[in-house]
Amino acid sequence: MDFAGASELLEFDRQALLAGDIWRLWTCHLVHYTLQHLLLDGAVVAIAGLIAAQRLGLRTVGKALAFGAPCIALGLLLAAPELHYYRGASGIAVMLTVMAGLSLWRDADGRARAVLMLMAVALPAKVVAEAAGWTRGWSDLPPDVAIAWQAHLLGCVAGVIAVAKARASGLKLD
């Protein structure tokens, strides 16, 4: 089986999206550049997703994934015109991490809130460092592939919106 060909068919490809390959809005989050890339994204998605699902409910997380995945990709299409290709679940991982963190905040004691606050400061610092190019070479991505910091920023926004929507619909975050 040609996995490289399958990855190319599923990746965010700006020209293919503009030509009508809309499935790529969802599938670009499923394919990765390297095994390490897949394992790191997968670990964060699994851990943050489990916490968010336990705290917010599987249905809320499912809706966030169904809506967040294409919104992150559309955001890349609109906000990052220089980005021609994207593969990875890091935008989704950030979305789920934000959802997990926000859902934990209410019941957290002082020490846990301090950790959550540090994470809340670290996330934008990470995105700024990525946008400035300071993290180049910190991953095993191929040399011609840059970190799509915009996906991380969009994932953060999607996570905040998902939790706000859940709260507005009356979901109690226990």
C-alpha positions, 0 to 999 in steps of 0.5 A, a space after each residue: 500500500 502506498 502510504 505516501 500517496 494516501 497522505 498526499 490525498 488527505 493532507 491540507 493542500 491549498 490548491 486542492 482545497 481551492 479546487 474543491 477537495 473539501 474532505 481535506 478540511 478534516 483529513 489533514 489532521 489525520 496524516 503526519 510527516 513522521 512517526 514521531 510527529 504522529 506519536 507526539 500529536 497522538 499522545 496529546 490528543 489521547 490524554 487531553 481528549 480523555 480529560 476533556 471527555 471525562 469533564 465535558 462529556 463525549 458528545 461535547 468533545 465529539 462536536 468540538 472535533 467535528 466543528 473544530 477540525 474544519 474550522 482550523 483548516 479553514 483558518 489556515 486557508 484564510 489566515 496563512 496564504 503562504 502555507 501550501 501544505 499542512 499535516 498533523 493533529 497539533 491544532 486539534 491537540 491544542 484545542 483539546 488541551 485548552 478544553 481540558 484545562 478550562 474544564 479543570 479550572 473550576 474545581 482546581 485547588 490553589 496548587 492546581 490552579 497555579 499549574 493551569 495558569 503556568 500552562 495558560 501562559 506557556 501556550 501563547 509563549 509557545 505560539 509566539 516562539 513558533 511564529 518567530 521561528 525560534 523553535 526551528 529544529 526542535 522537532 523531527 519534521 523534514 527540513 522543508 516543513 515549518 511548524 504551522 503555528 497558526 494551527 496552534 493558535 486556531 486550536 486555542 481559539 477553537 477550544 475556548 469557543 467549544 467550552 464557552 458554547 458548552 457552558 452557554 448550553 447549560 453544561 455544568 463543568 464538575 
